[in-house]
Each structure stands twice: as C-alpha cells, then as structure tokens.
Amino acid sequence: MMRLMILLLSIPFVMQGQTSIKCTTSEINKKYFEEHPEAKKEREWLNKKSRLAELNKTAEFTSITIPIVFHVNDATNPQKVTLAQVQSAVVILNEDFNGLNPEFNSLRPEFQSIASSLEINFCLASIDPDGNFTFLIF
C-alpha cells in the first residue's frame, strides 16, 4: 500500500519534469545554417531530391555521393590507423549501404522484402566546407 501511495504521489512530478524538457534541435540547426549557408543549400537540395523520389517512385534515382572525413588523433602512436584501414572502412560502408556485402543475401526473412541498395556512396572528402583542399597526415 505504501509503495502505491509513493508511486501516485510521484506521478505529477514526473509528468511536470517531462513537459519542462525543451528540444533545442531546431535552434541549433538554425544557428548552424546561418553560419554555413552552403550547408543550408545542400540540405534544401537533398530534401528536394527526397520529395521528388517519393512522388515518382518509378523515376530513375541517381546515386548520391557523400564525402566523409575520418579524424584519427593519437599523438602517442600516429601509425596506429593506416590510410589502407581508412580506405577499407569506406569500402565496407559502401558495400553495406548498397547491398553488396556478403551478408546481404542471408538476411532474416522478415527483412528480405525491404532490403535494397540505397544508392548512396561514400568517399573520402577532398575539400573542406570552406572549399580548401583536405590533406591526409599518416
């Protein structure tokens, strides 16, 4: 009985705490896009492509290439991660996103009907957000 009473008395506090949490994602995104207008253009382009693909599922959708960056920071052992390992990670990522990995054909039956290539490819970035060439330190 005492446990029930404690539970009933604590519910209003839990409910009030839940409503006081404020999501700041939209504020953070707004600030980021103000500081990086090129990112806002890329987001708008991607949203437009997504809407067009959704409206016309029979249309041929070209693949998207996303440049990515690996940050490897280990001053005590700078050779710990090699360029070959980073490139291998990119290959595996592309295989996974495009249904080319060895496990793709052995999916559980409930996922086989929805499994497909996302036509998304990743590559190591060659320029940074400011348009400067990136460089690798290995």
N, C-alpha and C positions, 0 to 999 in steps of 0.2 A: 504494500500500500504506500509506503514511504517513497519507494522508487517512482511509482506512478505520479505521486504528487510533485516530486522534484522534476520529473520529465515535463509535466504540464506547466509548471512554473517557468521552466527554461525556454519553452517554445516561443513566447513573444520576443525574448532577447535574441534568439537565433534568427527569427524572421526579420527583426529590425536590422540586425547585422548584415543579412543578405541584401537588403534593399539599399544599404548605405554604400555598397561597393560600386564604384564608378569605373566603367571601362574607358580607358584613355586611348584606345587604338586609333580612333578617328582623328583625335587631336595630334597624335604622334605622326600619323600619315600625312595630315595637312601640313605640319611643320616640315616634314621631310620633303614633300613635293614643292614647298615654297623654296627650300634650299637647293633642290635638284630638279629644275623644270624639265630636264631631259628624261628623268625617271617618270615624271607625270605623263609625258608624251608616249613613252614606251608602255605604260600601264593602260592608257587610253587605246593604243593600237592593239594590245593584247585583248582587252575587253571587247573591242570591235570585232576582232577575228573570232573570238569565242562566240559572240552573239550571231555572227554570220554562219558559223559552222553549225550552231544549234538550230537556226532557222532552216538551213538547207543541208540536211544530213547526207543527201546524195551527192552534194558538190565535193569535188576533189579538194582535200585539205592538204596544203603543203606543210612539210615538216618545219619545225621551229628549232633553231639552234640557240642554245643559251650558253654564253661564255661564263665560265666559273673560275674561281681563284681558290687555291689552297694556301693557307698560311701555316707554314712549318717553322715553329720557333723553338729551338733547343740549342742554346748557346754552348752547353757542355758537350754536345755531340751533334754538330751540324750535318754530319753524313748519315744520321740515323734514318732519315727518309730520303730515298733517292728519286731522281726525276723519273726513272723507269717505274717505280712504285706508284707515283702520282699518275703517270700516264695509264698504267694498268687499272687504277681505280676509275679513271674516266671511261675506259673501255667497258669495264664491268657495269658501270652506271648506265651507259648507253645500251648494253645488252638487256639489262633489267627493264628499262623504260620502253624498249621496242620488241619485247618478247623473243629475244634471241638467246637468252640464257638457257643452259641445259635443262633447268627445272621447269621451263615453261610448258612443256608437253606433259608433265606429270602433276599438274595442279589437281587439287581436290575437285571432285565432280561439281560441287555447288558453285565453283568459281570459273569453270571452263567456259560457260556461256557468255561471261562478261569480260574475259581476258582478251586483250588485243594490244596491238602496237599503239603507243601514244603519239608516235611520230614526233618525238621530242629528242633532240640530240644535244649533247653537252660537249663543249670543247674548252681547252684552257684559254683564258682571256688573253688577248694580245694588246688591248688598250684598256686604260683605267677609265673611270667615269668622267674624268676631265679631258679625255682624248689623248693622253700621253701613252706612249708605248710602255708595256709592262716588261719586266725583266725577271729572270729566274736566278736565284742565288742557291747554288748547290755546291 
